[in-house]
Amino acid sequence: MRNVDPAEVAARLRTAPRLAVLDDDPTGTQTVKDIPVLTTWSVDDLRWALRQDSTAFFVLTNTRSLSPRDAATRNREVARALHAASVAENVPYVIASRGDSTLRGHFPLETDVLAEESAAAGAAPDGVVLVPAYIEAGRLTVDSVHWMRTADGLLPVGESEFAKDATFGYTSSTLPDWVEEKTKGRTPADRVLRITLTDLRTGGPDHVAGRLATLRGGTTAVVDAVCDDDLRVLALALAEAEENGSRLLYRVGPSFVRACAGQPAHPPLDPAELRPLRAPDARHGLIVVGSHVSLTTRQLDHLRDVAGDVAEHELDVARLLDPVSRDGHIRDVAYRAATTLAKADTVIRTTRTVVTATDPDESLAISRSVSAALVETVRLITAARRPAFVIAKGGITSSDTATHGLDIRRAWARGTLLPGIVSLWQPVDGPATGVPYIVFAGNVGGDEALTDALALLRRAA
């Protein structure tokens, strides 16, 4: 083990380019504290982010919910606006494309597009550095094999339920093989550079920087990590390699951002910190559940059993997908939820049965349609009654709820409700100002995590 003080990384990064994290859903903020977040990417919004006193900032692209064509278009829009904002503010930047720690998302499409845009701006990347680790959630990489922690022990991600995703499925757990699989052979596994724990812990930053300096022509490197210190060594190595002329593009999980922002692992927010963030004119919160993974269903079951006075309303997916019944069903659920919100914390959730199609794009379209209905329901509820807080469960759900349900444009990620997971945003503009927004991924935490998060928010009342 090689110990690295976060303060050493922070000091090293004071003169480094700003880390711009293009997040394919909002859950990448769950490892950091006091970091700016944008849900839009106008040049003015990006200039605001670049002016903040922070080593990093997030841009919520929500591309995991989009078709490949739309995801490519959105990445191009953000990259071009970011370049214009950087020139206007005279602040250099480096891009991290934040994907899922269980390897779902538009890879290599997103890094391909960002590499093309970087090249057009005169800074073609020498390599793409793939670092999917998410330490708190037990997504670890050892000897280039990516694992996830389960109740029964560590499981190769290629054998998990996430590898069977209708849109982003895969079979490989060894990252070089996964790269070959996802690139359809364009990048053979034997051409992928492996940065191992031995490189990080025995070789150290100088050694790793030297290995990264060998990347050419957009070659991919995959990096091991089982703890924050491994990622801090990488952060120092990246800073050295880039200072010496390497141009790198990152594809990462959540833990990379904390390390490369020079932050330690912060404890969860406590009731005293949460109390001034809660909406003072409301007593009860709204919990929005769109995620359909089995863990979310178990968390909902635990909430029912333990949390006590919680009202619950279901959006029936079959009725949402029927043009005849859709609008009336949304209005009915929204009215009933706004009514119960006056006297109890209130859950609105989609049907737990997953509706998919044989075609991945059609499955994604179904997910988008259901999410749009959920967001419309949130808008109607919050227009009728202001909640004390909003918890959004699921990646697509939390993105769409923030952007379209609550009209959040700019916010600060203030910390977490649970160790390293469940991020709390403080909106700084729009109708949600003063209403803390809690981003809760579908695939993190134990069965009791949703109950624990709600209990903490209640103690802050």
C-alpha positions in Angstrom: 0.0 0.0 0.0 1.2 3.5 -0.9 -0.4 6.2 1.2 -1.0 9.6 -0.4 -2.4 12.6 1.5 -5.3 14.2 -0.4 -3.7 17.6 0.5 -0.7 16.6 -1.6 -2.9 16.0 -4.6 -4.8 19.2 -4.0 -1.6 21.2 -3.9 -0.3 19.5 -7.1 -3.5 20.3 -8.9 -3.6 24.1 -8.1 -1.9 24.9 -11.4 -3.4 21.9 -13.3 -6.2 22.2 -15.9 -9.8 22.3 -14.5 -11.4 18.9 -14.5 -14.7 19.0 -16.5 -16.7 15.9 -15.7 -19.3 15.1 -18.4 -21.6 12.9 -16.3 -23.9 10.5 -18.2 -26.3 10.5 -15.2 -26.3 12.6 -12.0 -24.9 9.9 -9.7 -21.3 10.7 -10.4 -21.4 13.5 -7.8 -21.9 11.1 -4.9 -18.3 10.9 -3.9 -17.5 14.7 -3.7 -18.3 17.7 -1.6 -18.8 21.4 -2.5 -18.4 20.9 -6.3 -20.4 22.9 -8.9 -23.0 21.1 -11.0 -24.6 22.2 -14.3 -27.6 20.5 -15.9 -27.3 22.8 -19.0 -24.2 23.6 -21.0 -24.6 27.1 -22.5 -21.3 29.0 -22.8 -22.6 31.3 -20.0 -23.3 28.4 -17.7 -19.9 26.8 -18.4 -18.2 30.2 -17.8 -20.0 30.4 -14.4 -18.6 26.9 -13.5 -15.1 27.8 -14.6 -15.2 31.0 -12.4 -16.0 29.0 -9.3 -13.2 28.3 -6.7 -13.1 24.5 -7.4 -10.7 22.1 -9.0 -13.5 20.3 -10.8 -17.1 20.7 -11.9 -19.8 18.4 -13.3 -21.9 18.8 -16.4 -25.0 16.6 -16.3 -25.4 15.3 -19.9 -27.8 12.4 -19.1 -26.5 10.6 -22.2 -27.1 7.2 -20.7 -30.8 7.7 -21.4 -30.3 8.8 -25.0 -29.9 6.9 -28.3 -26.3 6.7 -29.7 -27.0 9.4 -32.2 -28.4 11.8 -29.6 -25.7 11.0 -27.2 -23.1 11.8 -29.8 -24.8 15.1 -30.6 -25.0 16.1 -27.0 -21.3 15.4 -26.3 -20.4 17.5 -29.3 -22.5 20.4 -28.1 -20.9 20.3 -24.6 -17.4 19.9 -25.9 -17.7 22.9 -28.3 -19.4 25.1 -25.6 -16.7 24.1 -23.1 -13.9 25.1 -25.5 -15.6 28.5 -26.1 -16.0 29.1 -22.4 -12.4 28.1 -21.7 -11.1 30.6 -24.2 -13.4 33.3 -22.8 -12.3 32.7 -19.2 -8.7 31.8 -20.1 -9.0 28.6 -18.0 -7.6 25.4 -19.4 -9.5 22.1 -18.8 -9.3 18.3 -19.2 -12.4 16.2 -19.8 -13.5 13.2 -17.9 -16.4 11.2 -19.4 -18.1 9.7 -16.4 -19.8 6.4 -17.0 -21.3 3.7 -14.8 -19.1 1.7 -12.4 -20.9 -1.4 -13.6 -19.7 -0.6 -17.2 -23.0 0.5 -18.7 -23.1 3.5 -21.0 -22.1 4.7 -24.5 -18.5 3.5 -24.7 -16.6 4.0 -26.9 -19.0 6.3 -28.6 -18.6 9.1 -26.1 -14.8 9.1 -25.9 -14.6 8.8 -29.7 -16.8 11.9 -30.1 -14.9 13.9 -27.4 -11.5 12.9 -29.0 -12.8 14.2 -32.4 -13.8 17.5 -30.8 -10.6 17.8 -28.9 -8.7 17.2 -32.2 -10.7 19.8 -33.9 -9.7 22.3 -31.1 -6.1 21.4 -31.7 -5.6 19.0 -28.8 -6.0 15.4 -30.1 -5.7 13.0 -27.1 -2.8 10.6 -27.0 -4.8 8.2 -25.0 -8.0 7.3 -23.2 -7.6 6.3 -19.5 -10.3 3.9 -18.3 -10.8 3.9 -14.5 -14.3 2.5 -13.6 -13.7 1.9 -9.9 -16.2 3.1 -7.3 -14.7 2.3 -4.0 -17.6 2.8 -1.6 -20.0 0.7 -3.7 -17.5 -2.1 -4.0 -16.7 -1.8 -7.7 -13.0 -2.6 -7.7 -10.4 -3.4 -10.4 -7.6 -5.9 -9.7 -5.2 -7.3 -12.4 -7.4 -5.5 -14.9 -10.5 -7.5 -13.8 -13.4 -5.4 -12.7 -15.4 -6.7 -9.7 -18.5 -5.8 -7.8 -19.2 -6.5 -4.1 -22.4 -8.4 -3.4 -23.9 -10.0 -0.2 -22.2 -13.2 -1.3 -18.8 -11.7 -2.0 -17.0 -10.3 -5.0 -18.5 -11.0 -8.3 -17.0 -10.3 -11.8 -19.2 -7.6 -13.3 -19.6 -9.6 -16.5 -21.6 -12.1 -14.4 -23.8 -9.4 -12.7 -27.4 -8.4 -13.5 -26.0 -5.1 -14.9 -24.1 -7.0 -17.7 -27.5 -8.2 -18.9 -28.7 -4.6 -19.4 -31.1 -4.5 -22.4 -29.3 -1.5 -23.9 -25.7 -1.7 -22.6 -25.1 -5.4 -22.0 -21.7 -7.1 -22.2 -19.9 -10.4 -21.3 -16.3 -9.5 -20.4 -15.1 -8.7 -16.8 -11.4 -8.3 -17.8 -11.2 -4.7 -18.9 -8.9 -5.1 -22.0 -11.3 -7.8 -23.2 -14.2 -5.5 -22.4 -12.6 -2.7 -24.5 -12.2 -5.2 -27.4 -15.8 -6.3 -27.0 -17.3 -2.8 -26.9 -15.1 -1.5 -29.7 -16.0 -4.5 -31.8 -12.4 -5.5 -32.2 -11.2 -2.0 -33.3 -9.0 -2.0 -30.1 -7.6 -5.5 -29.5 -7.2 -6.5 -25.9 -3.4 -7.0 -26.4 -3.0 -3.3 -27.4 -4.6 -2.0 -24.2 -2.1 -0.6 -21.7 -2.6 -2.1 -18.2 -1.8 0.0 -15.2 -1.7 -2.5 -12.3 -1.7 -2.2 -8.5 2.0 -3.0 -8.6 2.6 0.0 -10.9 0.7 2.2 -8.6 1.9 1.0 -5.2 5.5 0.0 -6.0 6.3 2.2 -9.0 4.5 5.3 -7.8 3.5 8.5 -9.6 6.7 8.9 -11.7 6.6 5.3 -12.9 2.9 5.5 -13.8 3.4 8.8 -15.5 6.2 7.2 -17.6 3.9 4.4 -18.7 1.1 6.9 -19.5 3.5 8.9 -21.7 3.8 5.9 -24.0 0.1 6.3 -25.1 -0.2 7.3 -28.7 -3.0 7.8 -31.2 -5.8 7.5 -28.7 -4.7 4.2 -27.3 -6.7 2.9 -24.3 -5.2 2.4 -20.8 -7.0 0.5 -18.0 -6.2 1.2 -14.4 -6.5 -0.9 -11.2 -7.9 0.5 -8.0 -9.2 -0.9 -4.7 -8.8 2.2 -2.5 -8.6 6.0 -2.7 -4.8 6.0 -2.3 -4.5 4.0 -5.6 -6.5 6.7 -7.4 -4.5 9.5 -5.7 -1.3 8.0 -7.1 -3.0 8.0 -10.5 -4.0 11.6 -10.0 -0.4 12.7 -9.4 0.8 10.6 -12.3 -1.8 12.1 -14.7 -0.8 15.6 -13.6 2.9 14.8 -14.3 2.2 13.2 -17.6 0.1 16.1 -18.8 2.6 18.6 -17.6 5.2 16.8 -19.7 3.0 17.1 -22.8 0.7 14.1 -22.8 -2.9 14.8 -23.8 -5.3 12.5 -22.1 -9.1 11.8 -22.1 -10.7 10.0 -19.2 -13.5 7.5 -19.0 -14.2 7.0 -15.3 -16.4 5.9 -12.4 -17.3 8.2 -9.5 -14.2 7.6 -7.2 -11.8 9.0 -9.8 -13.4 12.4 -9.6 -12.8 12.7 -5.8 -9.2 11.7 -6.1 -8.5 14.0 -9.0 -10.3 16.9 -7.2 -7.8 16.5 -4.3 -10.6 15.7 -1.9 -10.6 13.2 1.0 -13.5 10.8 1.7 -15.9 13.1 3.6 -18.2 11.8 6.2 -21.9 12.0 5.4 -23.7 15.3 6.2 -25.1 15.3 9.7 -28.5 16.7 10.8 -26.9 20.0 11.9 -25.5 20.5 8.4 -28.8 19.4 6.7 -31.1 21.5 8.8 -30.4 24.9 7.1 -30.6 23.2 3.7 -34.2 21.8 4.1 -37.0 23.9 2.7 -38.2 25.9 5.8 -41.8 26.2 4.6 -42.5 22.5 4.2 -42.6 19.5 6.6 -42.5 16.5 4.3 -40.5 15.2 1.4 -41.1 13.7 -2.0 -39.4 10.4 -3.0 -39.4 9.7 -6.7 -38.6 6.1 -7.7 -38.0 5.1 -11.3 -35.1 2.6 -11.0 -36.3 -0.9 -11.5 -33.2 -2.9 -10.5 -33.8 -5.5 -7.8 -31.9 -3.6 -5.2 -34.2 -0.6 -5.5 -37.2 -2.9 -5.1 -35.7 -4.4 -1.9 -35.0 -0.9 -0.6 -38.6 0.1 -1.2 -39.8 -3.0 0.6 -37.6 -2.1 3.6 -38.9 1.4 3.6 -42.5 0.2 3.8 -41.6 -2.2 6.6 -39.6 0.2 8.7 -40.1 3.9 7.9 -43.6 4.3 9.3 -45.8 7.0 8.0 -45.0 7.0 4.3 -47.7 7.5 1.6 -47.1 5.6 -1.6 -48.6 6.0 -5.1 -47.9 3.9 -8.2 -47.6 5.0 -11.8 -48.6 2.0 -13.9 -46.2 1.6 -16.8 -48.8 0.0 -19.0 -51.1 3.0 -18.6 -48.2 5.4 -19.2 -47.4 3.7 -22.5 -51.1 3.9 -23.6 -51.8 7.3 -25.3 -55.4 7.1 -24.3 -54.9 6.6 -20.5 -51.5 8.3 -20.0 -52.5 12.0 -19.2 -55.4 11.1 -17.0 -53.4 8.6 -15.0 -50.6 11.2 -14.5 -53.0 13.8 -13.3 -54.7 11.4 -10.9 -51.5 10.2 -9.3 -50.1 13.8 -9.0 -53.3 15.0 -7.3 -53.3 12.2 -4.8 -49.5 12.6 -4.1 -49.8 16.3 -3.6 -52.6 15.7 -1.1 -50.7 13.2 1.0 -47.5 15.3 0.9 -49.3 17.7 3.2 -49.2 15.2 6.0 -46.6 12.5 5.2 -43.4 11.8 3.3 -44.7 10.6 -0.1 -43.4 8.1 -2.6 -44.3 8.0 -6.2 -42.9 5.0 -8.1 -43.3 3.2 -11.4 -44.5 -0.4 -11.6 -41.8 -2.8 -10.5 -42.3 -5.0 -13.5 -39.7 -4.1 -16.2 -41.1 -3.4 -19.7 -38.5 -3.9 -22.5 -38.4 -4.6 -26.2 -36.2 -7.0 -28.2 -34.4 -4.0 -29.8 -32.0 -2.1 -27.4 -33.0 1.3 -28.9 -36.7 0.4 -28.4 -36.0 -0.5 -24.8 -34.3 2.8 -24.2 -37.2 4.6 -25.8 -39.6 2.9 -23.4 -37.4 4.0 -20.5 -37.4 7.6 -21.7 -41.2 7.6 -22.2 -41.7 6.3 -18.6 -39.2 8.8 -17.2 -40.9 11.6 -19.0 -44.2 10.7 -17.4 -42.6 10.4 -14.0 -41.1 13.9 -14.5 -44.4 15.4 -15.6 -45.9 13.9 -12.4 -43.2 15.6 -10.3 -43.9 18.9 -11.9 -47.6 18.7 -11.1 -46.9 17.7 -7.5 -44.4 20.4 -6.8 -46.5 23.1 -8.4 -49.3 22.1 -6.1 -47.2 21.7 -2.9 -43.6 22.6 -2.1 -41.7 19.6 -0.6 -39.1 19.9 2.2 -36.8 17.8 0.0 -36.8 15.6 -3.1 -35.2 12.2 -3.3 -34.8 10.8 -6.8 -34.0 7.1 -7.1 -32.3 5.9 -10.3 -29.9 7.5 -12.7 -32.2 8.5 -15.6 -34.9 9.4 -13.0 -32.6 11.7 -11.0 -31.4 13.4 -14.2 -34.7 14.0 -15.7 -36.3 15.1 -12.4 -33.5 17.6 -11.8 -33.5 19.0 -15.3 -37.2 18.9 -16.3 -39.1 18.2 -13.2 -37.5 20.9 -11.0 -35.8 23.1 -13.6 -32.4 23.0 -11.9 -29.7 24.6 -14.0 -26.9 25.4 -11.5 -26.3 23.7 -8.2 -23.6 22.7 -5.7 -23.1 19.1 -4.7 -22.8 19.6 -0.9 -22.0 16.1 0.2 -23.7 12.8 0.8 -26.3 11.3 3.1 -24.6 7.9 3.3 -20.8 7.2 3.2 -19.7 7.8 -0.4 -23.2 7.4 -1.9 -26.4 9.4 -2.2 -25.4 13.0 -3.2 -27.2 16.1 -1.9 -27.4 19.0 -4.3 -28.2 22.6 -3.3 -29.9 24.3 -6.3 -28.8 27.9 -6.7 -31.4 29.1 -9.3 -34.9 28.4 -10.5 -38.0 27.2 -8.6 -36.1 24.5 -6.7 -33.9 27.0 -4.9 -34.1 26.2 -1.2 -35.3 22.6 -1.8 -32.4 20.1 -1.3 -32.3 17.5 -4.1 -31.0 14.0 -3.3 -29.5 11.9 -6.1 -29.8 8.3 -5.3 -28.5 5.8 -7.8 -30.5 2.6 -8.4 -27.6 0.2 -7.9 -26.0 1.4 -4.6 -26.4 0.8 -0.9 -27.8 -2.0 1.1 -31.5 -3.0 1.5 -31.8 -0.4 4.3 -30.2 2.5 2.5 -33.3 4.4 1.3 -34.8 4.1 4.8 -31.5 5.4 6.4 -31.4 8.4 4.0 -35.0 9.3 4.8 -34.4 8.9 8.6 -31.4 11.3 8.4 -33.5 13.9 6.5 -36.3 13.5 9.1 -33.8 14.1 12.0 -32.9 17.4 10.3 -36.5 18.7 10.5 
